Amino acid sequence: MPENALSDNIAINAVQMDNWLTLAQVAQMTGRSEKSIRRYIKQGRLDKSAVHAEKTLAGFRYRIEPQAVEALKQQLNSGTRTYSASLEHIGSKLDEGLDRVAQRFEEAVQPLREQVASLARALPPAEEERTKLTATIRRVDEETKAVRECLDSISDQLGELVSYQRALLAWEALPWLKRRRIPKPKPPRDRRMPSG
């Protein structure tokens, strides 16, 4: 509300102002915030003669007549009823839209249900195939394990042969007199490869 519109009621006697309400009290009575009450004052939703504005350093300090607050509450409640009627209308439209979406969804899903049913009929042969594949995988795993054990054995034998070769080369590099005192390295024992 402009400043000059509020200045009309400055002459209100101080005795009358004692029972007028602050913004905080009006906000509590109406269930709205102080900011909303200020906005209602500026919009003219409260009678000008029922609002007293006092200019302060921080802005305006308002005092509002109690009867004007009752009128504002009725105005706000009637607006809520209109709003809830609109919500009911919107809700019914949403329900109709959701029903149409559900029907389209059902129409789109029906072919998929038929495909699932045909796949379910084909499942027993697929189950036999899965059992065969599982047995094959098990057999391959066992053979892989046997090959891995064989490779580990070969790796161990090669390690022993390499150690023997190094020891033999070191022994042969010794002078002849020292070689007579140190025994010649013995070759690793002959291990047969596991049969697989």
N, C-alpha and C positions, 0 to 999 in steps of 0.2 A: 504494500500500500504506500503511495507516495507520502512524503513528509507533510505536505500542506493539507492532505486529507485527514491526517491524524491530529493536526494542530487545532481542529475545530472543537475537540472535546477537552482542551487543556483546562478550561474553566470549571471542570467538574470539581465539586467540593470534596475536600479531603476526608470528610466523614463518610461519604458514599464510597470512597475508594478502599476503605478498610476491609470491606467484605468481598472486594473483587479478587480474582484469582490470578496467580502467576502462570507463566507458560508451563512450568514444571507441573503445577497442579492440574492444568487443563489437559496436558499430555497424558497424565496418569488417569484422569477421568474418562478420556476418550479412547485410551489404548493406542494412541499415536505418539510419535516422537515430537520433541520440541521443534525440530526443524520442520516437520509437517505442519504444526500449528502456525509457525511463522509464515509458511507458504499459503495456508488458508487465509491468513490475515491479508497478505499481499494480493491474493486473488479476489478478495472481497466476499468470501464465504461467511464472514462474521459481519454483523451490522457495525457500521463505522462508529455509531454512538456508544456501542458496547465495548469498544477497544480504546484503551488509553496507552499512548506511546510516549515514553520519556527518553530523550536523547542522552546517551552516555558516551564515554570515550570508546567503548567497545562496540557501540551500535545503538540499538533501541532496547529499552526494557519495557515490556508490555504488561498491562493489567487488563483482565477481561471480566466483564460482568457475568455472574453465574447463570442468569437466564439465557444469555447468548450461547453459553456452553451447552445447555440442554438442547437448544435449537440446532446447534452444530452436531451434537450426538445423533439426533433424529435424522438429520440430513445425511450423515455418514452411514447410518444403519439402512436407510432407504436405498442408498447407492450400493450397499453390500448385497441387498436383496436382488437388485437388478443384475448385479455382477454374477450372483450365484445362478440366476435364471439363464444367463448367457453361458455359464459353465455347463449347465445341464444340457443345453442345446449342443454345445461343442462336444460334450461327452457322448451324446447320442450319435452325432455325426462320426466321431471316432470309432464307436462300436460298429456302425454300418461299414465304415472303411475296413476295419479289421476283419469283419465277416467276409467281405469281398476278397481280401488278401488271403484269408484262410481257405476259401473255396478255390482260388487260383493255385494256391500251394498244393492243395489236395489233388487238383487236376494234373499238376506238374509231377507230383510224386507217384501217381498211379503207374505210369510206365516203368518207373524205377522198381516199384514193388513187384511188377510182373517179371522184370529181369532178375531180381533177387530170387524169386520163386523158381525160375528156370535154372539158375545157378545152383540152387539148393537141390534140385532134382539131379544135377550132374555131379553133385558132391561125392556120392559113394565111389564112382570110378576114380575120382580125383583123390580120395582117401587111400585107395589101394596104391595109386601112383606115389603118393606121399610116403607110404610105408616102405615101398621099394627104394625110393630115393634115400630115406633115412638109413636103411640097411646098407646101401652102397656107400653112403658117407661114413658110416661106422667102419666098414671094411677098408676104405681108403685111409681113415685115421689110423687104423691098426697097422696097415702097411707103411704109412709114413713114420710111425713110431719105430717100426723095425728098421727102416732105412736110416733113421736118425741114430739109432743105437749102433748100427754098422759103421756109419760115418764117424761116430765118436770113437769107436774102437780103432778105426784106421788112423784117425788123428792122433790117438795115444801112441800107436805103433810108430808113426812117422816121427813123433816127438822123441821117442826112445832111439830111433835110428839116427836122428840128427845129433843127439847127445853123444851117441857112440862114435859117430864120424868125427866130431870135434875132439873127443878124448883121444881117438886113434891118431888124428893129425898132430895133436899136441905131443903125443908119445913119440911119434916118428920124427918130430922136430928136435927131440932131445939128442944130445951127443951120445955116441955109441956106448960109452962107459956108464953113463947114467941110465940108459935104457936097460942095461943088464941088471941093475938094482931094482928098477920099477917094473912091476909085471905089466904085460900088455893088456889093454882093456878087453873085456870079454864082450862079444856081440850080444845084443838082447836076445832073450829066448824067443823062439819061433812060436808065434801065436797064430792059430788058424782063424780065418774070418768066420763070423757066425753065418750059418746057412740061412737063407731067407727065401 
